Amino acid sequence: MTALFTPTTLGNLNLPNRLAMAPMARLRASADGIPSSLVPVYYAQRASFGLLITEGTAPSEDGQGYMNSPGIYNDEQIAAWKKVATAVHAEGGRIFMQLMHAGRMAHPENTVHHRDPVAPSAISANQTTFTPSGPQQTPMPRALSREDVLQTIDDHRTAARNAIEAGFDGVEIHGANGYLINQFLASNANIRTDEYGGRIENRARFAIEVAKAVADEVGPERTGIRLSPGVELGGLNDGPDGDELYRYLVSELDKLGLAYVHIHHYGNDGLLRDLRARWSQKLLVTRANRPLEDIAKDVENGLADIVPVARWALANPDFVERLQSGAALNEADPSTFYSGGAKGYIDYPTLQQASSAVA
Ligand SMILES: Cc1cc2nc3c(=O)[nH]c(=O)nc-3n(C[C@H](O)[C@H](O)[C@H](O)COP(=O)(O)O)c2cc1C
């Protein structure tokens, strides 16, 4: 465990420990993507993590996917996020914003403009999603034109600048888990015949161009990217050349000198080792359903530099202190993950609160 409590650096930041809070959608924004007044409280409570990564946040109106998910594309949103960054910094923390374009996972009822979702190709995700009128199927998306692709890259650039203006320490580009960038990478969602589809260099092009634009705008030391090789969320399948694609992608991203790659890891450790070998900056590795006793293993074995955790962070604002002292953990309550409001959001007790409640 001690490996997790040694300091490290990330870009220009000094992190006091190697635990990060993984990005988690909590859907506590208004219908037009403005984070509520609870959001600064939630993140500030968790400031003892070496790094906080926010929930997926839309870089544009098109990018908004879920009901009450936040955005970072207008002044009101920037002003609300400023309160989050300020609150976290006041508690001594560091925070990156995850930029998430939902692509074909969006539903028109969940966006401000109510237009059809966009995607690399007109292929439906065929997923059920929550909307103001109940669960619905994700509709057929509109394929982005070449001009739209360039505009979407530029939207990420502007959103990154907005996040920095709001006081964030950096941004994480969401290239994982079935959303737009991941849709470009996956051969069953991207059947484009232009330079953004087909062979691996083409399917990886959108991710690389977004990363370049963001790094160019806010600095590579303030840019990270999340990838999820082999993860079949949102109906995606990387295809038979998937591993090769990720080796190529990470090698190309390495040339940009980004602060980190964050792997959401389900697949085989062989690929993870290959990616590690191709990456010279910091590697964050989230493993779904990792047992607590294995939490330090990847850092101890040199496979990762930083370990993000999601549900433990959600349920334990003082997870760092609890892990260090071997204290018991609060259980996360899935019924309040996306329920809105304070319950299950800012009321998980710290050890100190729990003991004074008993006393
Ligand atoms: C409530 C919830 C919301 C999530 N939202 C996001 C998100 O916005 N962006 C993202 O990249 N991953 C998201 N994830 C995935 C987590 O970052 C993480 O990869 C996953 O939960 C596995 O980690 P864990 O076993 O520590 O929970 C979410 C997970 C949960 C539980």
The ligand as an ORCA input file, in Angstrom:
! r2SCAN-3c Opt
* xyz 0 1
  C     -21.805      6.534    -11.257
  C     -20.721      6.331    -12.259
  C     -20.556      7.253    -13.285
  C     -19.512      7.118    -14.209
  N     -19.319      8.094    -15.148
  C     -18.197      8.093    -15.911
  C     -17.857      9.225    -16.705
  O     -18.526     10.268    -16.719
  N     -16.727      9.141    -17.448
  C     -15.930      8.023    -17.436
  O     -14.905      7.995    -18.126
  N     -16.233      6.943    -16.684
  C     -17.316      6.958    -15.889
  N     -17.563      5.906    -15.046
  C     -16.626      4.764    -14.986
  C     -15.630      4.951    -13.832
  O     -14.752      6.038    -14.085
  C     -14.762      3.680    -13.604
  O     -13.969      3.437    -14.741
  C     -15.586      2.429    -13.293
  O     -16.637      2.721    -12.389
  C     -14.714      1.318    -12.661
  O     -14.096      1.774    -11.485
  P     -14.603      1.320     -9.998
  O     -14.618     -0.188     -9.998
  O     -13.563      1.909     -9.081
  O     -15.974      1.870     -9.780
  C     -18.629      6.006    -14.124
  C     -18.823      5.060    -13.114
  C     -19.834      5.213    -12.187
  C     -19.976      4.199    -11.071
*
